[in-house]
Each structure stands twice: as structure tokens, then as C-alpha cells.
Amino acid sequence: MKVSILGRFCSIGAFSGAGSLLTSVFVFLPIAYFTDIEALDTLTLTLLFSGVGFCLLHYALSLLVRCPSCHKILMFSWSKHTHQNSPCGNGTEVAFHWFKGKVVCIHCGETLNINGT
């Protein structure tokens, strides 16, 4: 698959996983703890496990998303130093910048134009 399609699925997985985990832990888990409604327990566990599943999907897809010029993984930085042309400090910011249309590689500074795909 193309880098842009995999990157979009990877970013959607990251947003869905974070949203599911945060919603289940900070909204439904306290409500389920203080009430005796069993449906909230089921909903909390469903959101919790779906959030973990989306995070694992994001991790698996992020290993496949590579920069076309330097062939390094675009969503991970193994060192603390990124390229000076990149506005992103880490791979999480790359996921946020993905839907803007231009992603800059955090390793080589190459601009990836992903509009139109």
C-alpha cells in the first residue's frame, strides 16, 4: 500500500485508541465504580479493550510507514535529536500533522506531499 494510506490508517488508529482509552478510564470507569449499573461495566471494558486494540493497530501500522527518501520509520524516533526542518519533535506529532497534507520526515527533513491520495 501507499505510504499516505497506511499513514492515515495509522493516525486514525492512534486517535481512536487514545480516545477510547481516555473515555473509558476518565469517564466510564468512575461512573461504573460509583454506581451498580452492569451495562456501564460492560461498556467500560469494551472501550478499554478496543482502545488497547486500536493502539496495537497503530503500533503495527507505524512499523510499515516509512519515509520514501531515507527508508526510516516515520512514526518513531530512536534518538532525541530530530531534523531541523521537521516541525515535529516525535512520531506522535507526525500523526497529528498527517491530515494537514504535508508531513516532514523527522529523520531526514524531506517533505512528503500526501494530498490527493
C-alpha positions in Angstrom: 0.0 0.0 0.0 1.0 3.6 -0.4 2.6 5.4 2.5 -0.2 8.0 2.6 -3.0 5.4 3.0 -1.1 3.5 5.7 -0.2 6.7 7.5 -3.9 7.8 7.5 -4.9 4.4 8.9 -2.1 4.6 11.5 -3.2 8.1 12.5 -6.8 7.1 12.8 -5.8 4.1 14.9 -3.8 6.4 17.2 -6.7 8.9 17.6 -9.3 6.1 18.1 -7.1 4.2 20.6 -6.3 7.3 22.7 -9.9 8.5 22.6 -11.3 5.1 23.7 -8.7 4.7 26.5 -9.2 8.2 27.8 -13.0 7.9 27.7 -13.1 4.5 29.4 -10.7 5.5 32.1 -11.7 9.0 32.9 -15.4 9.0 32.2 -17.0 5.5 32.4 -14.7 3.9 34.9 -15.5 6.3 37.7 -19.2 6.2 36.9 -19.2 2.4 36.9 -17.3 2.4 40.2 -19.8 4.5 42.0 -23.0 3.0 40.5 -24.3 -0.5 40.3 -25.3 -0.4 36.6 -23.8 -3.5 34.9 -24.2 -2.1 31.4 -21.6 0.6 32.3 -19.1 -2.2 33.4 -19.6 -3.8 30.0 -19.2 -0.5 28.2 -16.1 0.4 30.1 -14.4 -2.9 29.4 -15.4 -2.8 25.8 -14.0 0.7 25.4 -10.9 -0.3 27.3 -10.1 -3.4 25.2 -11.0 -1.6 21.9 -8.6 1.2 22.9 -5.8 -1.3 23.5 -6.7 -2.9 20.2 -6.5 0.4 18.3 -3.2 1.2 20.0 -1.8 -2.1 18.9 -3.1 -1.5 15.4 -1.4 1.9 15.4 1.9 0.3 16.5 1.8 -2.4 13.9 0.9 0.0 11.1 3.5 2.6 12.2 6.2 0.0 11.7 5.2 -0.2 8.0 5.0 3.6 7.4 8.5 4.5 6.1 9.9 7.7 4.5 10.4 7.2 0.8 13.7 9.0 0.7 15.6 7.7 3.8 13.5 4.5 4.4 13.4 5.0 8.1 10.2 4.5 10.2 8.3 7.8 10.0 6.4 7.5 13.3 9.4 6.5 15.5 12.5 8.4 16.5 15.1 6.2 18.3 17.1 9.3 19.3 16.1 12.6 20.9 17.5 14.6 18.0 15.2 15.2 15.0 16.0 17.0 11.8 15.9 20.8 12.0 13.5 21.1 9.0 10.9 19.0 10.8 8.3 20.8 12.9 7.6 17.5 14.7 9.6 16.5 17.7 8.4 12.9 17.8 6.2 10.4 16.0 3.1 11.4 17.9 3.2 14.8 16.3 3.6 13.2 12.9 0.2 11.6 13.5 -1.3 15.0 14.2 0.2 16.6 11.1 -0.8 13.7 8.8 -4.2 15.2 7.9 -2.8 18.7 7.1 -1.5 17.4 3.8 2.3 17.7 4.3 4.3 15.5 6.6 8.0 16.2 7.2 10.3 13.3 8.0 11.7 13.6 11.5 14.9 11.8 10.3 15.9 13.4 7.0 13.7 16.5 6.8 12.2 15.5 3.5 8.7 16.9 2.9 6.1 14.3 1.9 3.2 15.7 0.0 0.3 13.3 0.7 -2.6 15.4 -0.7 -4.7 13.8 -3.3 -4.3 10.2 -2.2 
